[in-house]
């Protein structure tokens, strides 16, 4: 049982870190479509990492109160709700 939990955690971390590699190839496309400078595009990875890191501590605190499974479920719910807003946000004009 313990060995399977460790394997699941390692696989989850590998998948989570793989998402970070999607950011770099998207930057040139984002710069072209949004007509922003390379300097401003350099802030995108920084903001991404700061955003991810800033939610680690609150997630740990929430997990200590709700438990790991409920916290994971809450995180998936928030992520799916945010993902469902993407078509609305893309259609907005800046």
C-alpha positions as a Python dict, from the first residue, in 0.01 Angstrom:
ca = {
    (1, 'X'): (0, 0, 0),
    (2, 'X'): (269, 249, 99),
    (3, 'X'): (475, 169, -211),
    (4, 'X'): (178, 235, -442),
    (5, 'X'): (113, 572, -274),
    (6, 'X'): (475, 674, -324),
    (7, 'X'): (457, 573, -692),
    (8, 'X'): (136, 772, -740),
    (9, 'X'): (292, 1079, -578),
    (10, 'X'): (603, 1054, -797),
    (11, 'X'): (392, 1015, -1112),
    (12, 'X'): (177, 1312, -1013),
    (13, 'X'): (487, 1528, -965),
    (14, 'X'): (623, 1421, -1305),
    (15, 'X'): (296, 1510, -1477),
    (16, 'X'): (275, 1839, -1285),
    (17, 'X'): (628, 1937, -1385),
    (18, 'X'): (561, 1844, -1749),
    (19, 'X'): (300, 2120, -1764),
    (20, 'X'): (575, 2375, -1703),
    (21, 'X'): (738, 2275, -2033),
    (22, 'X'): (429, 2387, -2227),
    (23, 'X'): (496, 2748, -2136),
    (24, 'X'): (824, 2809, -2323),
    (25, 'X'): (702, 2709, -2673),
    (26, 'X'): (390, 2921, -2627),
    (27, 'X'): (578, 3244, -2552),
    (28, 'X'): (667, 3339, -2913),
    (29, 'X'): (309, 3275, -3023),
    (30, 'X'): (176, 3481, -2734),
    (31, 'X'): (414, 3765, -2819),
    (32, 'X'): (305, 3770, -3182),
    (33, 'X'): (-67, 3749, -3113),
    (34, 'X'): (-69, 3997, -2827),
    (35, 'X'): (195, 4228, -2983),
    (36, 'X'): (407, 4253, -2668),
    (37, 'X'): (784, 4286, -2626),
    (38, 'X'): (1018, 4005, -2529),
    (39, 'X'): (1086, 4186, -2203),
    (40, 'X'): (720, 4171, -2107),
    (41, 'X'): (704, 3807, -2215),
    (42, 'X'): (988, 3736, -1974),
    (43, 'X'): (752, 3819, -1689),
    (44, 'X'): (516, 3537, -1787),
    (45, 'X'): (730, 3248, -1651),
    (46, 'X'): (813, 3453, -1342),
    (47, 'X'): (447, 3521, -1267),
    (48, 'X'): (362, 3156, -1338),
    (49, 'X'): (621, 3031, -1088),
    (50, 'X'): (530, 3290, -824),
    (51, 'X'): (163, 3201, -864),
    (52, 'X'): (231, 2829, -830),
    (53, 'X'): (456, 2881, -530),
    (54, 'X'): (218, 3118, -355),
    (55, 'X'): (-54, 2854, -346),
    (56, 'X'): (165, 2581, -198),
    (57, 'X'): (146, 2707, 162),
    (58, 'X'): (-230, 2784, 164),
    (59, 'X'): (-295, 2444, 7),
    (60, 'X'): (-94, 2277, 284),
    (61, 'X'): (-289, 2463, 550),
    (62, 'X'): (-621, 2372, 388),
    (63, 'X'): (-508, 2010, 358),
    (64, 'X'): (-431, 1997, 728),
    (65, 'X'): (-790, 2100, 805),
    (66, 'X'): (-988, 1924, 531),
    (67, 'X'): (-762, 1628, 458),
    (68, 'X'): (-565, 1549, 146),
    (69, 'X'): (-846, 1394, -58),
    (70, 'X'): (-1090, 1679, 0),
    (71, 'X'): (-822, 1936, -73),
    (72, 'X'): (-732, 1760, -398),
    (73, 'X'): (-1100, 1751, -491),
    (74, 'X'): (-1137, 2121, -412),
    (75, 'X'): (-830, 2199, -622),
    (76, 'X'): (-965, 1999, -916),
    (77, 'X'): (-1300, 2176, -885),
    (78, 'X'): (-1138, 2520, -889),
    (79, 'X'): (-914, 2420, -1180),
    (80, 'X'): (-1207, 2287, -1383),
    (81, 'X'): (-1415, 2599, -1315),
    (82, 'X'): (-1125, 2820, -1420),
    (83, 'X'): (-1074, 2608, -1731),
    (84, 'X'): (-1438, 2643, -1825),
    (85, 'X'): (-1394, 3023, -1827),
    (86, 'X'): (-1124, 3010, -2096),
    (87, 'X'): (-1366, 3036, -2392),
    (88, 'X'): (-1524, 3343, -2234),
    (89, 'X'): (-1191, 3510, -2163),
    (90, 'X'): (-1055, 3443, -2514),
    (91, 'X'): (-1355, 3619, -2667),
    (92, 'X'): (-1295, 3936, -2464),
    (93, 'X'): (-1122, 4221, -2643),
    (94, 'X'): (-845, 4411, -2470),
}
